[in-house]
């Protein structure tokens, strides 16, 4: 048998099997986490990802300006611009995709516990924002007492979005990757930005 035909027979079904399997995994995990009775905690965590990513860099910038501390101001700009980048990337990707929210696609088994929205499910913007803050804080202040709670909070935000029936695990993983990626990329962007904003 020709090896090209053999490859087609073996791998062509995988083209459809892998997405179907991934979709089944997404549905099953979302259904399981959505059933956890932690909806009050989830709403709080979800709401915090809209407040803390703004409050932390703004607070740091204000404190740095008050104390005339350029180091803190530079850190604030790095963290703030990382969050802005993550929001821009995640919202941009939402406009390029059209993935229905879990509670809309599977209303019989997945229930909304955090409001209703018809925007694309992929990726999770809340998770991207949370991980951008957590990672940029951890890179700026690499101490265990910064890294551990930051990571725990960001992971909690991701789980809360699934628990609320608003996102699939793959949405959350993609959001986390965006947040972490923006934090690392922004280290280099801010070297240039600091020269512009904080001239010696």
C-alpha positions as a LaTeX table, in Angstrom:
\begin{tabular}{lrrr}
\hline
Residue & $x$ (\AA) & $y$ (\AA) & $z$ (\AA) \\
\hline
Unk1 & 0.00 & 0.00 & 0.00 \\
Unk2 & 1.26 & 3.44 & $-0.88$ \\
Unk3 & 2.57 & 5.22 & 2.28 \\
Unk4 & 0.69 & 8.43 & 1.37 \\
Unk5 & $-2.61$ & 6.54 & 1.26 \\
Unk6 & $-1.75$ & 4.87 & 4.57 \\
Unk7 & $-1.09$ & 8.26 & 6.19 \\
Unk8 & $-4.43$ & 9.56 & 4.90 \\
Unk9 & $-6.26$ & 6.55 & 6.31 \\
Unk10 & $-4.57$ & 6.91 & 9.72 \\
Unk11 & $-4.45$ & 10.70 & 10.20 \\
Unk12 & $-7.41$ & 12.09 & 8.27 \\
Unk13 & $-9.98$ & 10.92 & 10.84 \\
Unk14 & $-7.93$ & 12.71 & 13.51 \\
Unk15 & $-8.72$ & 16.02 & 11.81 \\
Unk16 & $-12.29$ & 15.66 & 13.08 \\
Unk17 & $-11.73$ & 13.37 & 16.06 \\
Unk18 & $-9.39$ & 15.72 & 17.96 \\
Unk19 & $-11.70$ & 18.79 & 17.89 \\
Unk20 & $-14.69$ & 16.62 & 18.83 \\
Unk21 & $-12.77$ & 15.08 & 21.73 \\
Unk22 & $-11.60$ & 18.51 & 22.91 \\
Unk23 & $-15.16$ & 19.83 & 22.72 \\
Unk24 & $-16.43$ & 16.86 & 24.74 \\
Unk25 & $-13.71$ & 17.47 & 27.36 \\
Unk26 & $-14.62$ & 21.17 & 27.54 \\
Unk27 & $-18.30$ & 20.40 & 27.97 \\
Unk28 & $-17.73$ & 17.73 & 30.64 \\
Unk29 & $-15.32$ & 19.80 & 32.76 \\
Unk30 & $-17.51$ & 22.92 & 32.47 \\
Unk31 & $-20.58$ & 20.95 & 33.55 \\
Unk32 & $-18.70$ & 19.54 & 36.55 \\
Unk33 & $-17.26$ & 22.86 & 37.75 \\
Unk34 & $-20.53$ & 24.69 & 37.05 \\
Unk35 & $-22.25$ & 22.38 & 39.55 \\
Unk36 & $-19.90$ & 23.33 & 42.42 \\
Unk37 & $-21.79$ & 25.35 & 45.04 \\
Unk38 & $-19.31$ & 28.22 & 45.22 \\
Unk39 & $-21.24$ & 30.74 & 43.14 \\
Unk40 & $-21.01$ & 33.54 & 45.72 \\
Unk41 & $-17.22$ & 33.18 & 45.92 \\
Unk42 & $-17.07$ & 32.98 & 42.13 \\
Unk43 & $-18.98$ & 36.23 & 41.71 \\
Unk44 & $-16.61$ & 37.95 & 44.15 \\
Unk45 & $-13.49$ & 36.62 & 42.41 \\
Unk46 & $-14.87$ & 37.53 & 39.01 \\
Unk47 & $-15.70$ & 41.08 & 40.14 \\
Unk48 & $-12.25$ & 41.48 & 41.70 \\
Unk49 & $-10.65$ & 40.86 & 38.30 \\
Unk50 & $-12.38$ & 44.01 & 37.06 \\
Unk51 & $-11.21$ & 46.14 & 40.00 \\
Unk52 & $-7.73$ & 45.01 & 41.11 \\
Unk53 & $-5.99$ & 45.20 & 37.69 \\
Unk54 & $-6.90$ & 48.90 & 37.61 \\
Unk55 & $-6.61$ & 49.72 & 41.32 \\
Unk56 & $-3.15$ & 48.18 & 41.84 \\
Unk57 & $-1.17$ & 50.06 & 39.15 \\
Unk58 & $-3.12$ & 53.30 & 39.70 \\
Unk59 & $-2.51$ & 53.09 & 43.45 \\
Unk60 & 1.18 & 52.37 & 42.90 \\
Unk61 & 1.50 & 55.26 & 40.46 \\
Unk62 & $-0.18$ & 57.67 & 42.88 \\
Unk63 & 2.02 & 56.50 & 45.77 \\
Unk64 & 5.17 & 56.75 & 43.62 \\
Unk65 & 4.26 & 60.26 & 42.50 \\
Unk66 & 3.50 & 61.31 & 46.08 \\
Unk67 & 6.86 & 59.99 & 47.29 \\
Unk68 & 8.72 & 61.06 & 44.13 \\
Unk69 & 9.82 & 57.44 & 43.78 \\
Unk70 & 10.60 & 56.75 & 40.12 \\
Unk71 & 11.17 & 53.04 & 40.74 \\
Unk72 & 7.63 & 52.50 & 42.00 \\
Unk73 & 6.28 & 54.67 & 39.19 \\
Unk74 & 8.15 & 52.58 & 36.62 \\
Unk75 & 6.78 & 49.40 & 38.19 \\
Unk76 & 3.27 & 50.86 & 38.08 \\
Unk77 & 3.60 & 51.74 & 34.39 \\
Unk78 & 4.89 & 48.24 & 33.61 \\
Unk79 & 2.04 & 46.53 & 35.46 \\
Unk80 & $-0.59$ & 48.93 & 34.09 \\
Unk81 & 0.52 & 48.63 & 30.47 \\
Unk82 & 0.68 & 44.84 & 30.81 \\
Unk83 & $-2.97$ & 44.80 & 31.88 \\
Unk84 & $-3.92$ & 47.12 & 29.00 \\
Unk85 & $-2.12$ & 44.88 & 26.49 \\
Unk86 & $-3.85$ & 41.75 & 27.82 \\
Unk87 & $-7.26$ & 43.41 & 27.57 \\
Unk88 & $-6.54$ & 44.58 & 24.01 \\
Unk89 & $-5.32$ & 41.16 & 22.86 \\
Unk90 & $-8.16$ & 39.20 & 24.48 \\
Unk91 & $-10.86$ & 41.55 & 23.19 \\
Unk92 & $-9.26$ & 41.49 & 19.75 \\
Unk93 & $-9.38$ & 37.69 & 19.73 \\
Unk94 & $-13.02$ & 37.75 & 20.84 \\
Unk95 & $-13.89$ & 39.73 & 17.73 \\
Unk96 & $-12.09$ & 37.17 & 15.56 \\
Unk97 & $-13.91$ & 34.20 & 17.10 \\
Unk98 & $-17.56$ & 33.41 & 17.55 \\
Unk99 & $-17.75$ & 30.78 & 20.27 \\
Unk100 & $-21.07$ & 30.49 & 22.03 \\
Unk101 & $-21.06$ & 30.71 & 25.82 \\
Unk102 & $-21.43$ & 27.34 & 27.61 \\
Unk103 & $-24.74$ & 28.23 & 29.26 \\
Unk104 & $-26.12$ & 29.25 & 25.86 \\
Unk105 & $-24.91$ & 26.17 & 23.99 \\
Unk106 & $-25.90$ & 23.69 & 26.70 \\
Unk107 & $-28.76$ & 25.37 & 28.64 \\
Unk108 & $-30.09$ & 22.02 & 29.84 \\
Unk109 & $-26.93$ & 21.15 & 31.82 \\
Unk110 & $-24.92$ & 24.38 & 32.30 \\
Unk111 & $-26.49$ & 27.30 & 34.13 \\
Unk112 & $-25.46$ & 30.98 & 34.26 \\
Unk113 & $-24.57$ & 32.14 & 37.75 \\
Unk114 & $-22.83$ & 35.36 & 36.85 \\
Unk115 & $-25.03$ & 37.36 & 34.53 \\
Unk116 & $-25.77$ & 36.98 & 30.84 \\
Unk117 & $-23.63$ & 38.04 & 27.91 \\
Unk118 & $-23.69$ & 37.09 & 24.26 \\
Unk119 & $-20.11$ & 38.06 & 23.39 \\
Unk120 & $-17.72$ & 35.35 & 22.24 \\
Unk121 & $-16.66$ & 32.90 & 24.92 \\
Unk122 & $-13.09$ & 32.60 & 23.59 \\
Unk123 & $-10.84$ & 33.68 & 25.21 \\
Unk124 & $-11.65$ & 34.60 & 28.83 \\
Unk125 & $-10.93$ & 38.31 & 29.18 \\
Unk126 & $-11.27$ & 38.22 & 32.98 \\
Unk127 & $-8.67$ & 35.44 & 33.17 \\
Unk128 & $-6.31$ & 37.26 & 30.80 \\
Unk129 & $-6.56$ & 40.40 & 32.94 \\
Unk130 & $-6.04$ & 38.47 & 36.19 \\
Unk131 & $-3.00$ & 36.60 & 34.92 \\
Unk132 & $-1.48$ & 39.75 & 33.42 \\
Unk133 & $-1.66$ & 41.41 & 36.85 \\
Unk134 & $-0.48$ & 38.34 & 38.76 \\
Unk135 & 2.45 & 37.66 & 36.43 \\
Unk136 & 3.61 & 41.28 & 36.14 \\
Unk137 & 3.46 & 41.65 & 39.94 \\
Unk138 & 5.42 & 38.42 & 40.39 \\
Unk139 & 8.08 & 39.49 & 37.88 \\
Unk140 & 8.36 & 42.91 & 39.52 \\
Unk141 & 8.46 & 41.59 & 43.09 \\
Unk142 & 9.72 & 37.98 & 42.88 \\
Unk143 & 8.99 & 37.03 & 46.47 \\
Unk144 & 6.97 & 33.99 & 47.53 \\
Unk145 & 4.49 & 36.15 & 49.44 \\
Unk146 & 3.71 & 38.00 & 46.19 \\
Unk147 & 3.87 & 35.07 & 43.78 \\
Unk148 & 1.79 & 32.56 & 45.79 \\
Unk149 & $-1.29$ & 34.72 & 46.50 \\
Unk150 & $-1.15$ & 36.31 & 43.04 \\
Unk151 & $-1.11$ & 32.92 & 41.33 \\
Unk152 & $-3.83$ & 31.55 & 43.61 \\
Unk153 & $-6.04$ & 34.57 & 42.93 \\
Unk154 & $-5.56$ & 34.42 & 39.14 \\
Unk155 & $-6.32$ & 30.68 & 39.08 \\
Unk156 & $-9.37$ & 31.36 & 41.26 \\
Unk157 & $-10.62$ & 33.91 & 38.75 \\
Unk158 & $-10.26$ & 31.38 & 35.94 \\
Unk159 & $-12.16$ & 28.70 & 37.85 \\
Unk160 & $-14.85$ & 31.23 & 38.81 \\
Unk161 & $-15.56$ & 31.96 & 35.16 \\
Unk162 & $-16.16$ & 28.27 & 34.50 \\
Unk163 & $-18.24$ & 27.93 & 37.67 \\
Unk164 & $-20.44$ & 30.78 & 36.48 \\
Unk165 & $-21.12$ & 28.95 & 33.22 \\
Unk166 & $-19.58$ & 31.75 & 31.19 \\
Unk167 & $-16.44$ & 30.02 & 29.91 \\
Unk168 & $-14.97$ & 26.66 & 28.96 \\
Unk169 & $-11.60$ & 25.46 & 30.36 \\
Unk170 & $-9.94$ & 26.14 & 26.98 \\
Unk171 & $-11.20$ & 29.76 & 27.12 \\
Unk172 & $-9.58$ & 30.12 & 30.54 \\
Unk173 & $-6.30$ & 28.49 & 29.49 \\
Unk174 & $-6.11$ & 30.79 & 26.47 \\
Unk175 & $-6.81$ & 33.81 & 28.68 \\
Unk176 & $-4.09$ & 32.74 & 31.11 \\
Unk177 & $-1.60$ & 32.32 & 28.25 \\
Unk178 & $-2.43$ & 35.81 & 26.97 \\
Unk179 & $-1.93$ & 37.36 & 30.42 \\
Unk180 & 1.36 & 35.58 & 31.08 \\
Unk181 & 2.62 & 36.25 & 27.56 \\
Unk182 & 1.84 & 39.97 & 27.75 \\
Unk183 & 3.66 & 40.25 & 31.10 \\
Unk184 & 6.86 & 38.72 & 29.71 \\
Unk185 & 6.70 & 40.62 & 26.40 \\
Unk186 & 6.06 & 43.89 & 28.21 \\
Unk187 & 9.35 & 43.59 & 30.10 \\
Unk188 & 11.08 & 44.49 & 26.83 \\
Unk189 & 8.48 & 47.04 & 25.72 \\
Unk190 & 8.86 & 48.93 & 29.00 \\
Unk191 & 12.62 & 49.26 & 28.65 \\
Unk192 & 11.88 & 51.59 & 25.75 \\
Unk193 & 8.84 & 53.13 & 27.42 \\
Unk194 & 10.78 & 53.99 & 30.59 \\
Unk195 & 13.34 & 55.90 & 28.53 \\
Unk196 & 10.52 & 57.96 & 27.03 \\
Unk197 & 8.57 & 58.58 & 30.25 \\
Unk198 & 11.40 & 58.81 & 32.76 \\
Unk199 & 14.25 & 60.57 & 31.01 \\
Unk200 & 17.47 & 60.60 & 33.06 \\
\hline
\end{tabular}
